[in-house]
């Protein structure tokens, strides 16, 4: 099994693309969904956020007030770094568990929705192919303002907190331009999906893992035989 990352900028259309993969039977692990789950009330990340940022980032029910927390971290690179240090290890731990699950279920590849793939760099070494979803700058700004009801100033701060889309495109294997119609985006995504499905890279990885496991087992058997005389052949009378 190999890993495919879908990344891009905020409101560039990543969710649109990952939904196309889901609709075609490809498992998708969404970092944003996991990020929301790890900060649920009472969980370790929630406790650390409360301790570091105080009750001002909590709602009346005690849940994280994402709007209040967002105002804090997007006005301070240092606070944003602290939040990432709290949440990212938890997010990656859950992602690794889900990846292992899909490996044993026999999927040839899994799509990871990773908005901050390049910014954190943590999972880059495990990714086989990278897809960046981009769109025109004005369109990205308008979409974000409409979707989240942000002022233009707040929307620009959130966009500026991420690596420029052009830089992400330059570092990617595939680029999907989501500036046009949904049909255009779907056509581009399905073309990439077809190429991924034709790849035999997952068989190479499974072969490598099986070979490694066989070598490891042989080494353990040799050690047990010479140390404890286990796995010795029966004597012929």
C-alpha angles and dihedrals in degrees: 000000000000133000127241119194123208111198139155139129130311108285093005092121107265093142091054091055097043089051089057089055091048091050088056095052099262116138113239125198109202116205092197093056090049090047090058092048096051092057096051115132114287097013120124095255090049090052092050092048091051091049094048103037101026134222092308090084093053128088123227089268091055095250121130111276098222093192093053092044090048092055090053100048099040090055092052128044089196094056090045089054091050092051091050091051089054099045107029098069089052092047094049092046091057092044091054090051091051092047090054090049092054091046091058090045087062102245113160092218142357129214117226117201100213116167092179099040094129096032094059098027090198098124100030093102091059097049120101098186132014125207118192119198111208139173139176114296096238090049092050091051093047093047092051093048092048096044099045100025090237125161114246090254094053092045092052091050091055093048091047091052089068131065111272112268092236091060091050091050091053091055096048136092093217134023125200116197108213095183094102135054126320087247091058091049091048092051092052093047094049091050090055091044090055091053092049092050091052092054118106093197092111091060090053091052093047090048090051092050092048091048091049091049091050092050091047092049091048090051092050091047091050091049093048092047095051095038102039103010090244120152091025117155118250116260116249111232 
